[in-house]
Amino acid sequence: MFGRFLEVSLNTDDIAASVQFYERLGFTQLTTGDTWPHPYGVLSDGRLCIGLHQRRGSSPLLSFVRPELAQHLPALRSAGFEPHYTRLGDSDFHELQLRDPSGQEIALLEARTFSPARHAQAGSLCGWFSSYSMPTIDVDAAQAFWEHAGFVALELADEPLMQLALTSDTLTLTLHRPRLFEAPLLVFTDPQMPGRVARLADMDIHGGDDLPRGLDRRSNALLESPEGTQLLLLQADS
């Protein structure tokens, strides 16, 4: 319904500082077009693309590409997806924005805004990008929304942090309790995460003190980027 996932779009007041942060973590810059009038950069670890926008407005957004967006709008509305913002003029780069029941902002764009990586990327120091996790009070409403958009719900057995996973062929979403984390998270996993956490510490990249009780700081970390994005690094089962 929404199209193909493009990027997690983040607003930043200092794009250079944000780019430097993600590059230190092993993300690679991709070539961007001239779609946006504001400074814009994209970094990727091969699975996740992070769009850095030096602008004001909603952030973070989950951005998808939906070709022929203007023609698709009636079908979206018929399905119950009502945008709160549209830019669909004849001379515009077409986009619209809507929200899920938890308040997560979603952007649909008519085309890509950057070129894919030319070569395979080796990932980042954070590990395997597992999911974008959203703080959610009404899990049932969020599940119904994303399933209606084409995602498939998966139960998470023995998972103390995440309540539900919803997956598509291009993105996995997880839902977490707001009392654990008030903000969305970029979640990375690796059975060898203790080694990654130690390496980051050697680079003077340290996690914060807000890890939930029960998570060992030697094996897990919560990083915060210059623009305020939280990256949760979790030790996964081997």
LUMLOGU-812695 format. One record per residue (C-alpha): z, x, y; residue in one letter. Coordinates in pm, 1 decimal, decimal comma. Each point is the difference from the previous one (the first is absolute). Layout:
BEGIN
+----------+----------+----------+------+
!        z !        x !        y ! code !
+----------+----------+----------+------+
!        Z !        X !        Y !    a !
...
+----------+----------+----------+------+
This chain:
BEGIN
+----------+----------+----------+------+
!        z !        x !        y ! code !
+----------+----------+----------+------+
!      0,0 !      0,0 !      0,0 !    m !
!     93,1 !    278,4 !    244,7 !    f !
!   -255,4 !    256,5 !   -118,6 !    g !
!     53,3 !    363,4 !    -90,1 !    r !
!    313,3 !    179,5 !    116,9 !    f !
!    -78,6 !    259,8 !    266,6 !    l !
!    317,1 !    153,2 !    145,4 !    e !
!    358,3 !    -42,0 !    104,4 !    v !
!    -45,8 !    -16,5 !    377,6 !    s !
!    283,4 !    157,0 !    200,7 !    l !
!     47,4 !      9,9 !    375,9 !    n !
!    119,8 !    326,0 !    150,3 !    t !
!     83,3 !    116,8 !    349,7 !    d !
!    -87,1 !    358,7 !    -92,9 !    d !
!   -291,4 !     18,3 !   -241,3 !    i !
!      7,9 !    381,7 !    -12,5 !    a !
!    362,8 !      2,5 !   -118,0 !    a !
!    -71,8 !   -263,8 !   -265,4 !    s !
!   -308,9 !    186,0 !   -125,0 !    v !
!    198,0 !    322,5 !    -24,6 !    q !
!    276,7 !   -172,6 !   -198,7 !    f !
!   -236,2 !   -142,9 !   -262,7 !    y !
!   -200,0 !    321,4 !    -22,8 !    e !
!    319,8 !    190,2 !    -76,5 !    r !
!     52,8 !   -243,3 !   -287,1 !    l !
!   -345,7 !     85,8 !   -135,0 !    g !
!   -207,0 !   -288,2 !    136,8 !    f !
!   -355,8 !     82,0 !    108,6 !    t !
!   -179,4 !   -127,1 !    309,7 !    q !
!   -311,2 !   -212,3 !    -53,3 !    l !
!   -293,3 !    -47,1 !    236,5 !    t !
!     40,4 !   -305,2 !    222,6 !    t !
!   -261,8 !   -197,1 !    188,1 !    g !
!      1,0 !   -122,5 !    359,1 !    d !
!    108,1 !   -355,4 !    -81,5 !    t !
!    322,6 !      7,2 !    199,0 !    w !
!     33,0 !     82,8 !    371,6 !    p !
!    340,7 !    161,4 !    -56,3 !    h !
!     74,8 !    335,8 !   -171,9 !    p !
!    -22,4 !    -55,3 !   -374,8 !    y !
!     36,3 !    220,5 !   -305,3 !    g !
!     12,4 !    -54,6 !   -376,5 !    v !
!    174,0 !    210,1 !   -261,5 !    l !
!    -12,6 !    -43,1 !   -375,2 !    s !
!    159,2 !    134,2 !   -315,9 !    d !
!   -286,5 !   -129,0 !   -214,0 !    g !
!    162,4 !   -338,0 !    -70,6 !    r !
!    154,0 !   -106,8 !    329,0 !    l !
!   -175,4 !      4,9 !    336,9 !    c !
!    222,7 !     -2,2 !    307,5 !    i !
!   -162,0 !   -105,0 !    326,3 !    g !
!    175,5 !    133,7 !    310,3 !    l !
!    -69,2 !   -203,2 !    314,0 !    h !
!    121,7 !    114,7 !    339,8 !    q !
!     29,8 !   -352,2 !    135,6 !    r !
!    243,3 !   -285,5 !     49,1 !    r !
!     21,8 !   -304,9 !   -222,6 !    g !
!    111,0 !    -98,3 !   -347,3 !    s !
!     86,5 !    278,4 !   -242,4 !    s !
!    -20,3 !     61,3 !   -286,9 !    p !
!   -302,1 !   -204,9 !   -100,7 !    l !
!   -162,5 !    -23,4 !   -340,1 !    l !
!   -367,9 !     30,9 !     87,3 !    s !
!   -278,2 !   -129,3 !   -224,0 !    f !
!   -379,2 !      6,2 !     32,4 !    v !
!   -173,2 !   -337,8 !    -32,7 !    r !
!   -375,1 !     15,3 !     69,3 !    p !
!   -150,4 !   -295,2 !    188,2 !    e !
!    347,7 !    -79,1 !    125,7 !    l !
!   -104,9 !   -267,0 !    250,0 !    a !
!   -183,7 !   -192,3 !   -271,7 !    q !
!    301,4 !     34,0 !   -228,7 !    h !
!    246,5 !   -148,0 !    250,2 !    l !
!    -55,8 !   -367,6 !    -98,1 !    p !
!     73,5 !     84,8 !   -364,4 !    a !
!    319,1 !    179,8 !    102,9 !    l !
!    116,5 !   -298,6 !    201,0 !    r !
!    -88,6 !   -241,0 !   -279,5 !    s !
!    214,8 !    210,1 !   -232,3 !    a !
!    294,1 !    -24,8 !    242,0 !    g !
!    -26,4 !    344,9 !    158,0 !    f !
!     13,5 !    -65,9 !    374,3 !    e !
!    -38,9 !    306,5 !    224,5 !    p !
!    209,7 !     34,8 !    312,8 !    h !
!   -254,0 !    237,9 !    156,5 !    y !
!   -378,2 !     18,7 !    -21,3 !    t !
!   -264,2 !    212,5 !    164,9 !    r !
!   -333,7 !   -128,7 !   -121,2 !    l !
!   -232,6 !     14,8 !    302,5 !    g !
!   -366,7 !     89,3 !    -36,5 !    d !
!     53,6 !    345,6 !    151,2 !    s !
!    342,2 !     63,4 !   -157,8 !    d !
!    107,1 !    194,9 !   -303,5 !    f !
!    125,2 !   -299,8 !   -194,9 !    h !
!    364,9 !    -12,6 !    -98,5 !    e !
!    277,1 !   -250,9 !    -52,3 !    l !
!    370,0 !     15,9 !    -70,1 !    q !
!    238,1 !   -223,3 !   -193,2 !    l !
!    350,8 !     21,8 !   -146,1 !    r !
!    149,8 !    -53,6 !   -341,2 !    d !
!    320,8 !   -209,2 !    -36,5 !    p !
!    220,2 !    307,4 !     40,4 !    s !
!   -166,3 !     87,3 !    331,7 !    g !
!   -217,2 !    281,9 !   -131,8 !    q !
!   -302,1 !     42,6 !    226,5 !    e !
!   -343,5 !      5,2 !   -163,4 !    i !
!   -329,8 !     97,8 !    161,7 !    a !
!   -346,3 !    -85,9 !   -128,8 !    l !
!   -285,5 !    212,7 !    134,9 !    l !
!   -373,3 !    -46,8 !    -35,3 !    e !
!    -67,4 !    362,7 !   -105,4 !    a !
!    156,7 !    336,4 !    -74,3 !    r !
!    126,9 !    201,1 !    293,8 !    t !
!     -8,6 !    341,3 !   -170,4 !    f !
!   -202,2 !    186,3 !   -260,8 !    s !
!    127,2 !     44,7 !   -355,6 !    p !
!    110,5 !    344,9 !   -106,8 !    a !
!   -290,5 !    217,1 !   -114,0 !    r !
!    203,1 !    179,8 !   -265,1 !    h !
!    278,3 !    -98,9 !   -236,7 !    a !
!    343,3 !     45,8 !    153,1 !    q !
!    294,0 !    149,4 !   -185,1 !    a !
!    264,6 !   -239,3 !    130,4 !    g !
!    288,5 !     84,3 !    227,7 !    s !
!    340,4 !    161,7 !    -27,9 !    l !
!    149,9 !   -351,0 !    -17,1 !    c !
!   -132,4 !    -75,4 !   -348,4 !    g !
!   -197,0 !   -299,1 !   -126,4 !    w !
!    -46,3 !   -278,8 !    254,5 !    f !
!    149,7 !   -290,7 !   -190,8 !    s !
!     13,9 !   -292,3 !    241,9 !    s !
!     42,0 !   -138,7 !    346,7 !    y !
!    337,6 !   -175,3 !     -8,0 !    s !
!     96,8 !   -284,5 !    233,3 !    m !
!    345,3 !   -138,1 !     86,6 !    p !
!     -5,7 !   -358,7 !   -120,8 !    t !
!    259,1 !   -276,9 !     -0,7 !    i !
!   -213,8 !   -277,2 !   -151,6 !    d !
!   -155,0 !    168,6 !   -301,3 !    v !
!   -156,5 !   -321,9 !   -129,4 !    d !
!   -184,3 !    -65,8 !    326,1 !    a !
!   -126,2 !    357,2 !     19,1 !    a !
!   -111,0 !    -10,9 !   -361,6 !    q !
!   -189,9 !   -326,7 !     53,7 !    a !
!   -174,1 !    139,1 !    310,4 !    f !
!   -119,1 !    321,9 !   -160,9 !    w !
!    -97,0 !   -163,6 !   -328,0 !    e !
!   -209,2 !   -246,4 !    199,8 !    h !
!   -166,4 !    302,4 !    161,3 !    a !
!    -93,9 !    133,7 !   -343,5 !    g !
!    290,5 !    229,8 !    -88,8 !    f !
!    165,5 !    -16,4 !   -343,0 !    v !
!    380,0 !    -13,2 !    -27,2 !    a !
!    177,1 !    238,0 !   -237,3 !    l !
!    363,4 !    -18,1 !    -99,4 !    e !
!    199,5 !    317,8 !     56,3 !    l !
!    239,4 !     57,6 !   -287,3 !    a !
!    315,1 !    202,1 !     68,1 !    d !
!   -104,3 !     76,4 !    357,1 !    e !
!    304,4 !      1,4 !    229,6 !    p !
!   -191,0 !     29,4 !    327,5 !    l !
!   -318,0 !   -206,1 !    -31,2 !    m !
!      1,4 !   -370,1 !    -83,0 !    q !
!   -366,6 !    -62,0 !    -77,1 !    l !
!   -332,3 !    181,6 !    -10,1 !    a !
!   -334,2 !   -151,6 !     98,5 !    l !
!   -310,7 !    197,3 !    -82,2 !    t !
!   -373,1 !      0,2 !     63,8 !    s !
!   -268,5 !    252,6 !    -86,8 !    d !
!     58,6 !    188,7 !    327,4 !    t !
!    366,8 !    -47,4 !     93,5 !    l !
!    338,5 !    -71,4 !   -155,9 !    t !
!    264,1 !   -179,2 !    205,2 !    l !
!    367,3 !    -15,7 !    -84,9 !    t !
!    274,0 !   -214,3 !    150,8 !    l !
!    345,5 !    135,1 !     74,3 !    h !
!    320,4 !   -150,2 !    130,8 !    r !
!     42,5 !     32,8 !    377,4 !    p !
!    363,3 !    106,5 !    -43,5 !    r !
!   -125,9 !    313,6 !   -179,1 !    l !
!   -271,7 !     86,6 !    253,5 !    f !
!    -71,8 !   -197,6 !    313,8 !    e !
!   -348,2 !    148,8 !     43,8 !    a !
!   -309,0 !     30,4 !   -221,0 !    p !
!    -26,3 !    309,3 !   -217,8 !    l !
!   -271,8 !    226,4 !   -133,9 !    l !
!    124,7 !     61,9 !   -353,6 !    v !
!    -84,4 !    314,8 !   -196,3 !    f !
!    112,8 !     82,7 !   -353,3 !    t !
!      0,8 !    298,1 !   -235,2 !    d !
!    207,3 !     92,9 !   -309,0 !    p !
!     27,3 !    346,3 !    157,6 !    q !
!    116,8 !   -130,8 !    337,3 !    m !
!    309,1 !    230,1 !     13,2 !    p !
!   -235,5 !    297,4 !     21,6 !    g !
!   -198,5 !   -169,0 !    276,1 !    r !
!    315,9 !    -80,8 !    196,7 !    v !
!    113,7 !    362,2 !    -31,3 !    a !
!   -339,0 !    129,1 !    114,9 !    r !
!      3,7 !   -228,9 !    302,9 !    l !
!    350,6 !    120,5 !     84,3 !    a !
!   -125,9 !    359,4 !    -13,5 !    d !
!   -259,5 !   -106,2 !    258,8 !    m !
!    281,8 !   -144,1 !    212,9 !    d !
!   -111,4 !   -356,5 !    -77,3 !    i !
!    314,7 !   -190,6 !    -85,9 !    h !
!     67,9 !   -359,6 !    -92,8 !    g !
!    231,0 !   -221,4 !    197,4 !    g !
!    342,5 !   -129,3 !    -96,1 !    d !
!   -107,6 !   -360,2 !    -57,0 !    d !
!    -72,3 !     12,6 !   -372,8 !    l !
!    154,6 !   -292,1 !   -189,7 !    p !
!    311,0 !     66,9 !   -201,1 !    r !
!    -82,6 !    139,2 !   -341,8 !    g !
!   -304,5 !    205,5 !    101,5 !    l !
!     64,5 !    373,1 !    -35,2 !    d !
!   -110,4 !    187,7 !    312,8 !    r !
!   -103,0 !    293,9 !   -215,8 !    r !
!   -252,4 !   -220,0 !   -181,4 !    s !
!   -103,4 !   -253,5 !    265,2 !    n !
!    -60,7 !      5,2 !    373,2 !    a !
!    -72,1 !   -226,5 !    294,0 !    l !
!   -220,4 !    171,5 !    258,3 !    l !
!    -76,9 !   -131,8 !    345,8 !    e !
!   -318,8 !     83,1 !    189,1 !    s !
!    -18,8 !     55,7 !    377,6 !    p !
!   -126,1 !   -356,6 !     52,5 !    e !
!    285,1 !   -139,1 !   -210,4 !    g !
!   -170,7 !    -66,4 !   -333,6 !    t !
!    232,0 !     36,3 !   -298,8 !    q !
!   -118,9 !    176,7 !   -314,4 !    l !
!    214,0 !    -57,3 !   -309,9 !    l !
!    -27,7 !    271,5 !   -264,6 !    l !
!    136,7 !   -114,1 !   -335,7 !    l !
!     49,7 !    179,7 !   -327,9 !    q !
!   -200,0 !   -192,4 !   -260,1 !    a !
!     62,5 !    -29,0 !   -371,0 !    d !
!   -188,1 !    266,7 !   -193,2 !    s !
+----------+----------+----------+------+
